[in-house]
């Protein structure tokens, strides 16, 4: 059980160390203290500008892709925007420009969606009496039976090459995750909290998504679902009651579906800290763009997090 509980914390720690982003503390832990500045987090302006656009797109998902592309283009045109913010805006624009199209499956007769093409027997032919091409197919373009080539003498069997397992390198000497650990899709940039830690510091929020079917976050997203995990790095464990919600708004750019949810504490994920909230959304298959923003209540007090944006593909 402890391995499952600490697995996501280990993953978040690896992400945090690779990003090498450190927030500066302040002299007191006032919940109304100003957030991390754009000088400390150059990608923050893009998050602050584009997160409300995702929320607006969720209200009218049919025009979400064009709305996001337009907003990203306007942001990129600002020559004063930090390079990291432009990178985020470019990523959002690329996701909106080329959403993955879900695979269409044939449905039963009368069911909505694509239908299987019925077998049509040409006029004058008795069913099952002889083989024939489907109507409309030119025989010149059809390949008939070919003569079988004479069987060659079997070659001497070759010795199977020795299989050497590849070494798994992990940062900071951390143990490698198990083989069935789900592939996670990290958000584009961290989220930053206000000075809400006991020592006056500001926690960094790391968000990731897991496309179903998967086992994490417990109990795991099913097919056509996404699991979300938000970890406040450096923060203690969650308070028993969350005073303010940590909101998720998502848009399926492939299907025009959208929705929202509030992340909750999960007794199976980091119950002793750092503060972690999870949730599962019924997004359906396709390209999903998501924003997470809002509050996290820890045993030290109330933290308010700047928005972050992520994209994921649900098969």
Backbone as numpy.savetxt, mean C-alpha at the origin, in Angstrom:
# Nx Ny Nz CAx CAy CAz Cx Cy Cz
3.94 -15.62 20.23 3.11 -14.41 20.23 3.96 -13.16 20.23
5.10 -13.17 21.08 5.94 -11.98 21.16 6.59 -11.70 19.82
6.92 -12.75 19.03 7.52 -12.54 17.73 6.57 -11.81 16.81
5.30 -12.20 16.83 4.31 -11.51 16.00 4.14 -10.08 16.44
4.12 -9.87 17.75 3.87 -8.53 18.25 5.01 -7.58 17.91
6.26 -8.09 17.91 7.40 -7.22 17.70 7.85 -7.15 16.25
7.26 -7.96 15.38 7.71 -8.04 14.00 7.52 -6.72 13.28
6.34 -6.12 13.44 6.08 -4.85 12.78 6.91 -3.73 13.39
7.19 -3.81 14.65 8.04 -2.79 15.28 9.44 -2.85 14.70
9.96 -4.08 14.47 11.27 -4.25 13.86 11.29 -3.69 12.46
10.24 -3.97 11.68 10.15 -3.45 10.33 10.15 -1.93 10.34
9.36 -1.33 11.22 9.31 0.13 11.29 10.65 0.71 11.69
11.36 0.04 12.59 12.66 0.54 13.01 13.65 0.52 11.86
13.61 -0.53 11.05 14.48 -0.62 9.88 14.20 0.52 8.92
12.91 0.78 8.68 12.54 1.88 7.78 13.05 3.19 8.35
12.86 3.39 9.65 13.26 4.65 10.25 14.76 4.87 10.16
15.57 3.81 10.37 17.01 3.98 10.30 17.47 4.26 8.89
16.82 3.67 7.90 17.21 3.89 6.51 16.89 5.29 6.05
15.88 5.90 6.60 15.49 7.25 6.19 16.36 8.30 6.86
16.97 7.98 7.99 17.89 8.88 8.68 17.29 10.26 8.89
16.06 10.30 9.32 15.39 11.56 9.61 15.22 11.69 11.12
15.73 12.75 11.68 15.64 12.96 13.11 14.94 14.28 13.36
13.97 14.24 14.25 13.26 15.47 14.57 13.86 16.09 15.81
13.82 17.44 15.90 14.40 18.15 17.03 13.37 18.31 18.13
13.80 18.12 19.38 12.91 18.32 20.51 12.79 19.79 20.87
11.83 20.11 21.69 11.65 21.48 22.17 11.71 21.46 23.69
11.63 22.62 24.30 11.86 22.71 25.72 10.71 22.20 26.57
9.54 22.01 25.99 8.40 21.54 26.77 7.49 20.70 25.88
6.57 19.98 26.50 5.71 19.04 25.77 4.32 19.62 25.61
4.23 20.79 25.05 2.94 21.45 24.83 2.27 20.86 23.60
1.05 20.26 23.71 0.38 19.68 22.55 0.10 20.68 21.44
0.11 21.99 21.75 -0.15 22.99 20.72 1.13 23.52 20.09
2.28 22.92 20.43 3.55 23.38 19.88 3.54 23.24 18.37
4.25 24.11 17.66 4.26 24.04 16.19 4.88 22.73 15.72
4.42 22.19 14.58 4.95 20.93 14.06 6.36 21.11 13.51
6.94 20.02 13.08 8.25 20.04 12.44 8.19 20.94 11.21
9.24 21.71 10.98 9.24 22.67 9.87 9.66 21.98 8.57
9.42 22.69 7.45 9.80 22.16 6.14 11.31 22.12 5.98
12.05 22.91 6.78 13.51 22.83 6.72 13.99 21.50 7.30
13.31 21.02 8.34 13.67 19.73 8.92 13.13 18.56 8.10
12.00 18.76 7.45 11.35 17.70 6.67 10.97 18.27 5.31
11.88 18.25 4.32 11.62 18.90 3.03 10.46 18.31 2.23
10.02 17.11 2.58 8.89 16.51 1.87 7.54 16.90 2.45
7.56 17.60 3.58 6.32 17.93 4.28 5.38 18.84 3.48
5.89 19.88 2.77 4.96 20.74 2.02 4.09 19.98 1.02
4.64 18.98 0.36 3.84 18.19 -0.59 2.75 17.43 0.14
3.06 16.88 1.31 2.06 16.15 2.08 0.93 17.09 2.51
1.30 18.27 2.98 0.30 19.21 3.45 -0.59 19.73 2.32
-0.04 19.81 1.11 -0.82 20.31 -0.03 -1.65 19.23 -0.69
-1.12 18.03 -0.80 -1.79 16.99 -1.58 -2.72 16.11 -0.74
-2.52 16.03 0.56 -3.42 15.23 1.40 -4.86 15.74 1.32
-5.11 17.06 1.42 -6.50 17.52 1.27 -7.08 17.22 -0.11
-6.23 17.16 -1.14 -6.72 16.85 -2.49 -7.20 15.40 -2.54
-6.50 14.49 -1.85 -6.94 13.09 -1.81 -8.28 12.99 -1.09
-8.44 13.75 -0.01 -9.72 13.75 0.69 -10.84 14.30 -0.20
-10.52 15.33 -0.98 -11.50 15.89 -1.91 -11.83 14.88 -3.01
-10.80 14.17 -3.50 -11.00 13.18 -4.55 -11.87 12.03 -4.06
-11.76 11.69 -2.78 -12.56 10.60 -2.24 -14.05 10.93 -2.28
-14.37 12.23 -2.22 -15.78 12.63 -2.28 -16.33 12.53 -3.70
-15.46 12.57 -4.70 -15.86 12.43 -6.10 -14.83 11.56 -6.81
-14.80 10.25 -6.48 -13.72 9.38 -6.98 -13.70 9.22 -8.49
-14.80 9.51 -9.17 -14.81 9.34 -10.63 -13.81 10.28 -11.30
-13.54 11.43 -10.70 -12.57 12.36 -11.26 -11.30 12.46 -10.45
-11.03 11.44 -9.64 -9.90 11.48 -8.72 -8.56 11.58 -9.45
-8.37 10.77 -10.48 -7.08 10.73 -11.16 -6.72 12.09 -11.76
-7.66 12.70 -12.48 -7.38 13.99 -13.11 -7.17 15.07 -12.06
-7.93 15.03 -10.96 -7.78 16.01 -9.90 -6.40 15.92 -9.26
-5.95 14.70 -8.98 -4.64 14.51 -8.37 -3.52 14.92 -9.31
-3.65 14.57 -10.60 -2.62 14.95 -11.56 -2.51 16.46 -11.68
-3.64 17.14 -11.73 -3.62 18.60 -11.84 -2.98 19.24 -10.62
-3.36 18.76 -9.43 -2.80 19.33 -8.21 -1.30 19.08 -8.12
-0.86 17.88 -8.51 0.57 17.57 -8.48 1.34 18.43 -9.46
0.78 18.65 -10.65 1.45 19.48 -11.64 1.60 20.92 -11.16
0.56 21.44 -10.53 0.62 22.81 -9.99 1.72 22.90 -8.93
1.81 21.88 -8.08 2.82 21.89 -7.02 4.22 21.83 -7.62
4.42 20.97 -8.61 5.74 20.81 -9.23 6.18 22.09 -9.93
5.22 22.85 -10.45 5.55 24.09 -11.16 6.09 25.17 -10.22
5.93 25.00 -8.92 6.43 25.96 -7.95 7.95 25.78 -7.79
8.71 26.70 -8.30 10.17 26.57 -8.29 10.75 26.64 -6.88
9.98 27.14 -5.91 10.48 27.26 -4.55 10.24 26.00 -3.72
9.54 25.03 -4.28 9.25 23.81 -3.53 10.53 23.00 -3.33
10.74 22.41 -2.15 11.93 21.57 -1.92 11.95 20.36 -2.85
13.14 19.89 -3.13 13.29 18.76 -4.07 12.54 17.53 -3.57
12.61 17.24 -2.28 11.91 16.05 -1.76 10.41 16.17 -1.92
9.88 17.38 -1.79 8.45 17.58 -2.02 8.10 17.37 -3.48
8.96 17.84 -4.39 8.72 17.60 -5.81 8.75 16.11 -6.13
9.62 15.37 -5.47 9.68 13.92 -5.68 8.37 13.26 -5.25
7.82 13.71 -4.13 6.54 13.18 -3.66 5.44 13.51 -4.65
5.40 14.77 -5.12 4.38 15.18 -6.07 4.49 14.41 -7.38
5.71 14.16 -7.83 5.90 13.36 -9.05 5.40 11.94 -8.85
5.64 11.37 -7.67 5.17 10.01 -7.38 3.65 9.95 -7.40
3.00 10.96 -6.81 1.53 11.00 -6.81 1.02 11.12 -8.24
1.66 11.97 -9.05 1.22 12.16 -10.42 1.37 10.87 -11.23
2.46 10.14 -11.02 2.68 8.89 -11.76 1.64 7.84 -11.39
1.29 7.76 -10.12 0.28 6.79 -9.69 -1.07 7.13 -10.31
-1.40 8.43 -10.34 -2.69 8.85 -10.89 -2.74 8.70 -12.40
-1.59 8.85 -13.05 -1.56 8.80 -14.52 -1.72 7.39 -15.06
-1.21 6.39 -14.33 -1.23 5.01 -14.85 -1.70 4.04 -13.77
-2.95 4.13 -13.36 -3.44 3.16 -12.37 -3.51 1.75 -12.95
-3.22 0.77 -12.11 -3.29 -0.63 -12.54 -4.74 -1.01 -12.76
-5.00 -1.70 -13.86 -6.36 -2.15 -14.14 -6.57 -3.56 -13.57
-7.57 -3.75 -12.73 -7.82 -5.08 -12.17 -8.14 -6.09 -13.27
-7.75 -7.34 -13.02 -8.04 -8.41 -13.98 -9.52 -8.73 -13.94
-10.14 -8.74 -15.11 -11.57 -9.06 -15.18 -11.75 -10.57 -15.23
-12.58 -11.10 -14.37 -12.87 -12.53 -14.35 -14.24 -12.78 -14.97
-14.38 -13.87 -15.69 -15.64 -14.21 -16.32 -16.66 -14.59 -15.26
-17.83 -14.04 -15.39 -18.88 -14.31 -14.42 -19.86 -15.35 -14.93
-20.72 -15.77 -14.07 -21.75 -16.74 -14.45 -22.80 -16.04 -15.32
-23.54 -16.79 -16.14 -24.56 -16.18 -16.98 -25.54 -15.34 -16.16
-25.76 -14.12 -16.63 -26.69 -13.23 -15.95 -26.07 -12.41 -14.84
-24.82 -12.76 -14.44 -24.16 -12.00 -13.38 -23.55 -10.74 -13.97
-23.40 -9.67 -13.19 -22.77 -8.46 -13.70 -21.31 -8.69 -14.04
-20.79 -7.93 -14.99 -19.39 -8.05 -15.39 -19.25 -8.86 -16.66
-17.98 -9.13 -17.07 -17.73 -9.86 -18.32 -18.37 -11.24 -18.29
-18.87 -11.66 -19.43 -19.51 -12.96 -19.53 -18.71 -13.89 -20.44
-18.77 -15.17 -20.15 -18.16 -16.15 -21.03 -18.91 -16.19 -22.37
-18.14 -16.30 -23.48 -18.75 -16.34 -24.81 -19.33 -17.74 -25.06
-20.61 -17.85 -25.40 -21.21 -19.18 -25.60 -20.64 -19.86 -26.86
-20.62 -21.18 -26.82 -20.14 -21.95 -27.96 -21.24 -22.00 -29.02
-20.91 -21.54 -30.25 -21.88 -21.50 -31.34 -21.52 -22.57 -32.37
-22.49 -23.45 -32.70 -22.27 -24.51 -33.69 -22.69 -23.97 -35.06
-21.79 -24.01 -36.09 -22.15 -23.50 -37.41 -23.38 -24.20 -37.98
-24.11 -23.51 -38.82 -25.32 -24.04 -39.42 -25.00 -25.26 -40.28
-25.85 -26.29 -40.19 -25.68 -27.51 -40.99 -24.76 -28.53 -40.39
-24.24 -28.27 -39.21 -23.29 -29.20 -38.59 -23.94 -29.82 -37.35
-23.73 -31.13 -37.19 -24.27 -31.84 -36.04 -23.28 -31.74 -34.90
-23.78 -31.34 -33.77 -22.91 -31.17 -32.61 -22.18 -32.45 -32.29
-20.88 -32.36 -32.15 -20.05 -33.50 -31.75 -19.64 -34.39 -32.90
-20.11 -34.10 -34.14 -19.80 -34.99 -35.25 -18.41 -34.74 -35.83
-17.93 -33.51 -35.83 -16.61 -33.19 -36.35 -16.12 -31.89 -35.74
-14.80 -31.74 -35.76 -14.23 -30.52 -35.20 -14.42 -29.38 -36.17
-14.47 -28.17 -35.65 -14.68 -26.99 -36.50 -14.11 -25.77 -35.81
-13.86 -24.74 -36.62 -13.39 -23.48 -36.07 -14.57 -22.64 -35.61
-14.35 -21.77 -34.64 -15.43 -20.87 -34.23 -15.83 -19.98 -35.40
-17.08 -19.56 -35.48 -17.53 -18.67 -36.55 -16.70 -17.40 -36.58
-16.33 -16.98 -37.81 -15.58 -15.74 -37.96 -14.09 -15.93 -38.02
-13.58 -17.14 -37.82 -12.14 -17.40 -37.86 -11.76 -17.89 -39.26
-10.81 -17.20 -39.91 -10.34 -17.58 -41.23 -9.49 -18.84 -41.11
-9.86 -19.92 -41.86 -9.06 -21.16 -41.76 -7.60 -20.95 -42.12
-7.32 -19.95 -42.98 -5.92 -19.70 -43.38 -5.07 -19.24 -42.20
-5.75 -18.67 -41.20 -5.02 -18.17 -40.04 -5.04 -19.15 -38.87
-5.60 -20.32 -39.09 -5.69 -21.32 -38.03 -4.63 -22.38 -38.24
-4.04 -22.84 -37.19 -3.00 -23.86 -37.27 -3.64 -25.22 -37.01
-3.50 -26.14 -38.00 -4.07 -27.46 -37.85 -3.09 -28.40 -37.20
-3.45 -29.69 -37.16 -2.55 -30.68 -36.55 -1.27 -30.83 -37.36
-0.17 -31.08 -36.70 1.13 -31.25 -37.38 1.64 -32.64 -37.07
2.50 -33.15 -37.96 3.06 -34.46 -37.75 3.99 -34.43 -36.54
3.91 -35.49 -35.79 4.77 -35.57 -34.62 6.18 -35.91 -35.05
7.16 -35.22 -34.48 8.56 -35.50 -34.80 8.96 -36.82 -34.15
9.86 -37.57 -34.83 10.30 -38.83 -34.22 10.96 -38.58 -32.88
10.69 -39.49 -31.97 11.24 -39.33 -30.63 12.74 -39.52 -30.66
13.48 -38.62 -30.00 14.92 -38.73 -29.94 15.32 -39.59 -28.75
16.51 -40.16 -28.87 17.00 -40.97 -27.76 17.21 -40.08 -26.55
16.79 -40.53 -25.41 16.95 -39.69 -24.22 18.41 -39.40 -23.93
18.70 -38.15 -23.62 20.07 -37.76 -23.31 20.43 -38.22 -21.90
21.75 -38.29 -21.68 22.21 -38.66 -20.34 21.74 -37.61 -19.34
21.14 -38.01 -18.27 20.66 -37.02 -17.29 21.81 -36.22 -16.70
21.64 -34.94 -16.59 22.66 -34.08 -16.01 22.51 -34.03 -14.50
23.62 -33.89 -13.86 23.58 -33.80 -12.40 22.95 -32.47 -12.00
22.06 -32.52 -11.06 21.39 -31.30 -10.61 22.40 -30.40 -9.92
22.42 -29.11 -10.29 23.37 -28.21 -9.64 23.04 -28.06 -8.16
24.06 -27.85 -7.38 23.86 -27.67 -5.95 23.21 -26.31 -5.69
22.16 -26.32 -4.93 21.45 -25.09 -4.61 22.01 -24.53 -3.31
22.54 -23.30 -3.42 23.10 -22.64 -2.25 22.17 -21.52 -1.84
21.58 -21.57 -0.67 20.66 -20.50 -0.26 21.37 -19.15 -0.24
20.70 -18.14 -0.77 21.26 -16.80 -0.78 21.25 -16.23 0.63
22.32 -15.54 0.95 22.38 -14.91 2.26 21.44 -13.72 2.32
20.76 -13.59 3.42 19.82 -12.48 3.61 20.49 -11.43 4.46
20.70 -10.24 3.87 21.33 -9.15 4.60 20.26 -8.27 5.22
20.38 -7.94 6.48 19.42 -7.06 7.14 20.18 -5.93 7.82
19.65 -4.73 7.81 20.34 -3.59 8.44 20.52 -3.80 9.94
21.65 -3.28 10.42 21.91 -3.27 11.87 21.88 -4.66 12.49
22.13 -5.70 11.67 22.19 -7.03 12.21 20.87 -7.58 12.69
19.75 -6.98 12.25 18.43 -7.47 12.68 18.14 -8.83 12.04
17.44 -9.72 12.74 17.11 -11.03 12.14 16.20 -10.86 10.94
16.40 -11.73 9.93 15.57 -11.67 8.73 14.14 -12.07 9.06
13.16 -11.44 8.41 11.76 -11.82 8.66 11.48 -13.21 8.10
10.48 -13.90 8.60 10.16 -15.24 8.10 9.75 -15.19 6.63
9.81 -16.35 5.97 9.55 -16.42 4.52 8.15 -15.98 4.17
7.19 -16.18 5.07 5.81 -15.83 4.75 5.45 -14.41 5.20
6.46 -13.61 5.57 6.17 -12.24 5.98 5.63 -11.47 4.78
4.51 -10.77 4.93 3.89 -10.13 3.77 4.72 -8.98 3.23
4.67 -8.79 1.92 5.36 -7.67 1.29 4.64 -6.38 1.66
5.37 -5.48 2.27 4.77 -4.22 2.69 5.07 -3.13 1.68
4.17 -2.16 1.63 4.35 -1.03 0.74 4.39 0.23 1.61
5.59 0.80 1.72 5.80 1.93 2.61 5.16 3.19 2.05
4.73 4.08 2.94 4.24 5.37 2.50 5.40 6.22 1.98
5.06 7.26 1.23 6.08 8.02 0.51 6.98 8.84 1.41
6.50 9.23 2.59 7.27 10.12 3.46 6.75 9.94 4.88
7.61 10.13 5.88 7.13 9.98 7.26 6.13 11.06 7.64
5.38 10.79 8.69 4.51 11.78 9.30 5.19 12.27 10.57
4.99 13.54 10.91 5.67 14.10 12.07 4.66 14.60 13.08
4.91 14.24 14.34 4.03 14.67 15.41 4.52 15.96 16.06
3.67 16.55 16.87 4.07 17.73 17.63 4.91 17.28 18.82
5.36 18.22 19.62 6.24 17.91 20.75 5.41 17.30 21.87
5.10 16.03 21.75 4.16 15.39 22.67 4.79 14.31 23.52
6.10 14.12 23.42 6.75 13.10 24.23 7.09 13.66 25.61
7.32 12.78 26.55 7.57 13.20 27.93 8.80 14.08 28.03
9.80 13.84 27.16 11.02 14.64 27.20 10.95 15.87 26.30
9.77 16.15 25.74 9.62 17.31 24.88 9.94 17.04 23.42
10.27 15.80 23.07 10.61 15.48 21.70 9.39 15.27 20.82
9.64 15.18 19.50 8.57 14.98 18.52 8.70 13.59 17.90
7.69 12.76 18.00 7.77 11.41 17.40 7.65 11.48 15.88
8.17 10.46 15.24 8.05 10.32 13.79 7.12 9.16 13.48
6.08 9.41 12.69 5.12 8.37 12.34 5.49 7.69 11.04
5.58 6.37 11.08 5.86 5.58 9.88 4.63 4.76 9.54
4.18 4.89 8.31 2.98 4.18 7.87 3.34 3.20 6.77
2.66 2.08 6.75 2.84 1.10 5.69 1.51 0.41 5.43
1.42 -0.19 4.27 0.21 -0.93 3.90 0.59 -2.34 3.48
-0.33 -3.27 3.67 -0.13 -4.67 3.30 -1.34 -5.11 2.48
-1.11 -5.47 1.23 -2.20 -5.92 0.37 -2.57 -7.36 0.69
-3.86 -7.62 0.81 -4.32 -8.96 1.13 -4.32 -9.88 -0.08
-4.41 -11.17 0.14 -4.53 -11.79 1.47 -3.18 -11.86 2.18
-3.20 -11.57 3.47 -1.99 -11.59 4.29 -2.40 -11.84 5.74
-1.41 -12.14 6.57 -1.68 -12.42 7.98 -1.41 -11.22 8.88
-0.74 -10.21 8.33 -0.43 -9.02 9.11 -0.99 -7.78 8.43
-1.48 -6.79 9.18 -1.63 -6.82 10.64 -2.76 -7.75 11.07
-2.59 -8.46 12.18 -3.61 -9.41 12.62 -4.98 -8.77 12.74
-6.03 -9.47 12.36 -6.06 -10.86 11.88 -5.70 -11.00 10.42
-5.38 -9.90 9.75 -4.92 -9.96 8.37 -5.97 -9.54 7.36
-5.57 -8.76 6.35 -6.51 -8.39 5.28 -6.79 -9.57 4.36
-8.03 -9.65 3.88 -8.39 -10.70 2.94 -8.20 -10.24 1.51
-8.60 -11.04 0.53 -8.50 -10.63 -0.88 -9.30 -9.34 -1.11
-8.72 -8.43 -1.88 -9.38 -7.16 -2.16 -9.37 -6.20 -0.99
-8.49 -6.42 -0.03 -8.39 -5.54 1.13 -6.96 -5.06 1.32
-6.81 -3.97 2.07 -5.50 -3.45 2.47 -5.47 -3.34 3.99
-4.38 -3.79 4.57 -4.14 -3.56 5.99 -3.21 -2.37 6.16
-3.54 -1.48 7.08 -2.72 -0.30 7.35 -2.10 -0.41 8.73
-0.85 0.04 8.84 -0.14 0.07 10.12 0.52 1.43 10.26
0.27 2.10 11.38 0.88 3.40 11.65 1.58 3.30 13.00
2.91 3.55 13.01 3.70 3.44 14.23 4.32 4.78 14.56
4.12 5.26 15.78 4.73 6.51 16.25 6.07 6.16 16.88
7.13 6.27 16.08 8.46 5.89 16.55 8.92 6.82 17.67
9.41 6.24 18.75 9.88 7.01 19.89 8.82 7.26 20.93
7.58 6.94 20.61 6.48 7.17 21.55 6.27 5.94 22.42
5.73 6.12 23.62 5.40 4.96 24.46 4.16 4.26 23.94
3.64 3.34 24.72 2.48 2.57 24.27 1.22 3.44 24.22
0.23 2.93 23.52 -1.04 3.64 23.39 -1.75 3.77 24.72
-2.49 4.87 24.85 -3.41 4.98 25.98 -4.61 4.07 25.73
-5.29 3.71 26.78 -6.44 2.81 26.64 -7.54 3.44 25.80
-7.69 4.77 25.91 -8.74 5.46 25.15 -8.09 6.48 24.23
-8.48 6.46 22.96 -7.98 7.43 21.99 -8.88 8.65 21.97
-8.34 9.81 22.33 -9.14 11.03 22.42 -9.48 11.59 21.04
-8.54 11.51 20.11 -8.75 12.03 18.76 -8.45 10.92 17.76
-9.18 10.87 16.64 -9.00 9.77 15.69 -7.77 9.93 14.80
-7.20 8.81 14.42 -6.18 8.77 13.37 -6.90 8.30 12.11
-7.08 9.21 11.18 -7.96 8.98 10.02 -7.21 8.44 8.81
-7.90 7.61 8.07 -7.42 7.09 6.79 -8.47 7.41 5.72
-8.02 8.03 4.63 -8.88 8.25 3.47 -8.19 7.65 2.26
-8.90 6.82 1.51 -8.30 6.14 0.36 -9.19 6.25 -0.87
-8.54 6.16 -2.03 -9.24 6.18 -3.31 -8.65 5.08 -4.19
-9.51 4.26 -4.76 -9.10 3.26 -5.74 -9.14 3.92 -7.11
-7.97 4.29 -7.64 -7.89 5.01 -8.91 -8.25 4.13 -10.10
-8.27 2.82 -9.90 -8.60 1.90 -11.00 -10.09 1.70 -11.17
-10.83 1.79 -10.07 -12.26 1.48 -10.12 -13.16 2.65 -9.74
-12.61 3.72 -9.17 -13.43 4.83 -8.75 -14.11 4.62 -7.41
-13.67 3.63 -6.66 -14.21 3.38 -5.33 -13.39 4.17 -4.31
-14.01 4.59 -3.23 -13.28 5.33 -2.19 -13.88 5.01 -0.83
-13.18 5.42 0.22 -13.68 5.18 1.55 -12.76 5.76 2.61
-13.13 5.57 3.86 -12.33 6.06 4.98 -12.53 5.15 6.18
-11.61 5.23 7.11 -11.71 4.47 8.35 -10.85 5.13 9.41
-11.03 4.73 10.64 -10.23 5.20 11.76 -9.37 4.05 12.26
-8.06 4.27 12.32 -7.17 3.22 12.82 -7.35 3.07 14.32
-7.16 1.83 14.79 -7.38 1.50 16.19 -6.16 0.76 16.76
-6.06 0.76 18.08 -5.04 -0.04 18.71 -5.30 -1.52 18.49
-4.22 -2.30 18.39 -4.34 -3.73 18.14 -3.52 -4.47 19.19
-4.17 -5.28 20.04 -3.43 -5.96 21.11 -2.37 -6.92 20.61
-2.42 -7.26 19.30 -1.44 -8.18 18.74 -0.24 -7.46 18.15
-0.25 -6.14 18.12 0.84 -5.39 17.49 1.38 -4.36 18.46
2.61 -4.55 18.92 3.32 -3.61 19.79 2.48 -3.16 21.00
1.94 -4.07 21.78 1.11 -3.64 22.92 1.89 -2.86 23.98
3.22 -3.05 24.01 4.05 -2.35 25.00 4.77 -1.15 24.40
4.41 -0.77 23.17 5.04 0.36 22.51 6.07 -0.08 21.48
6.43 0.77 20.54 5.91 2.13 20.35 4.43 2.12 19.94
3.76 3.23 20.18 2.33 3.33 19.90 2.04 2.99 18.45
1.16 2.00 18.24 0.87 1.52 16.90 -0.63 1.32 16.74
-1.16 1.77 15.62 -2.58 1.59 15.31 -2.69 0.91 13.95
-3.75 0.10 13.79 -3.92 -0.65 12.55 -5.38 -0.59 12.10
-5.61 -1.05 10.88 -6.97 -1.13 10.35 -6.96 -1.81 8.99
-8.12 -2.22 8.54 -8.27 -2.90 7.25 -9.37 -2.21 6.46
-9.10 -1.97 5.16 -10.06 -1.30 4.28 -10.45 -2.23 3.14
-11.74 -2.21 2.78 -12.24 -2.99 1.64 -12.09 -2.15 0.37
-10.87 -2.07 -0.13 -10.59 -1.21 -1.29 -10.94 -1.85 -2.62
-10.95 -3.18 -2.68 -11.04 -3.86 -3.96 -9.69 -3.83 -4.66
-9.57 -4.58 -5.76 -8.32 -4.65 -6.50 -8.09 -3.35 -7.26
-6.82 -2.99 -7.43 -6.48 -1.81 -8.21 -5.39 -0.99 -7.55
-5.14 0.20 -8.10 -4.16 1.14 -7.55 -4.82 2.02 -6.50
-4.31 1.97 -5.30 -4.91 2.68 -4.18 -3.98 3.81 -3.73
-4.51 5.01 -3.61 -3.75 6.11 -3.01 -4.43 6.48 -1.70
-3.62 6.69 -0.67 -4.13 6.83 0.69 -3.45 8.00 1.40
-4.19 8.67 2.25 -3.59 9.64 3.17 -4.01 9.30 4.59
-3.08 9.44 5.51 -3.31 9.20 6.94 -2.95 10.46 7.70
-3.79 10.87 8.63 -3.56 12.09 9.40 -4.41 12.03 10.67
-4.03 12.82 11.68 -4.86 12.89 12.88 -4.09 12.67 14.15
-4.78 12.15 15.17 -4.21 12.08 16.50 -3.91 10.68 16.98
-2.93 10.60 17.87 -2.56 9.36 18.56 -2.42 9.70 20.03
-3.17 9.03 20.88 -3.10 9.28 22.32 -2.24 8.20 22.96
-1.13 8.60 23.58 -0.24 7.68 24.26 -0.40 7.87 25.78
0.31 7.04 26.53 0.25 7.18 27.99 0.92 8.47 28.45
1.72 9.11 27.56 2.35 10.39 27.90 1.46 11.58 27.58
0.49 11.40 26.64 -0.36 12.51 26.26 -0.84 12.41 24.83
-1.34 13.53 24.32 -1.94 13.56 22.99 -0.93 14.03 21.94
-0.78 13.25 20.87 0.08 13.61 19.74 -0.79 13.90 18.52
-0.41 14.93 17.79 -1.11 15.25 16.55 -0.13 15.12 15.40
-0.51 14.31 14.38 0.42 14.00 13.30 0.05 14.70 12.00
1.09 15.19 11.32 0.94 15.76 9.99 0.54 14.66 9.01
-0.09 15.01 7.89 -0.52 13.97 6.94 0.65 13.30 6.23
0.44 12.07 5.86 1.36 11.34 5.00 0.57 10.68 3.90
1.23 10.34 2.81 0.57 9.80 1.63 1.27 8.51 1.20
0.49 7.52 0.80 1.06 6.28 0.31 0.27 5.75 -0.86
0.91 4.92 -1.67 0.22 4.24 -2.78 0.50 2.76 -2.67
-0.43 1.97 -3.11 -0.31 0.51 -3.04 -1.10 -0.11 -4.18
-0.76 -1.33 -4.50 -1.47 -2.10 -5.52 -2.06 -3.34 -4.87
-3.38 -3.49 -5.00 -4.05 -4.68 -4.49 -4.33 -5.60 -5.66
-3.83 -6.83 -5.65 -4.02 -7.74 -6.80 -5.45 -8.22 -6.92
